[in-house]
Amino acid sequence: MADQDPVFQIQRVYLKEASLEQPNSPAILLEQEQPSVDIQIGVEAVPVAEGIYEVAVTATVQTKVKDKTVFLVEAKQAGIFEIRNLAQEQMGPIMGIACPQIVYPYLRGNVADLIQRGGFPPVHLSEINFQAMYEQQQNDAAANNGALPQ
C-alpha cells in the first residue's frame, strides 16, 4: 500500500513578490528622530493542482518619522509543497504551521537584504510561533462563525 503512504515534500521555495518604496526620500533621510517600525505578517495557502499547494508568507514593514514614511517593504515568500494522503484535519495545521515555518526563514533574509540594499540598517524580523498564530486564527474564525475550531 505504498500509494497510500503520507507524502510531504518541498517542491520549491521562491520569492514571489518584493517591493521597496521610499516616497519621502531624500528629505526624510535628514531627519534625526528615530523612526517607528510597524511589521505585519500574513499566511495564505492555495491549491495549485491535485496534491500540490502553494503556501505564502507575506511581510509588510513600514517605518515612519512622525507621519511620513521613511520606507515601506512588502515581500511575499512562497513555497510549493506536495501533500498527499493526509487526513483532512491534518491539512490545516500542515499548511498553517509546518509550511510557513519552512518558508519564513527565506522571507526574513530577503526582507533584511532588501532594506539594507535600500540604504538602511537591516530590519531583522523576529521568530514567529506559527502554531500560536494558527490557533489564534482558528479561535477568531470560530468566534466569528459561532462554530468550534478544528
Buried (B, 14 or more C-beta within 10 A) or exposed (E): EEEEEEEBEEEEBEBEEBEBEBEBBEEBEEEEEEBEEEBEBEBBBEEEEEBBBBBBBBBBBBBBBEEEBBBBBBBBBBBBBBBBEBEEEEBBBBBBBBBBBBBBBBBBBBBBEBBEEBEBEBBEBEEBEBBEBBBEBBEEEEEEEEEEBE
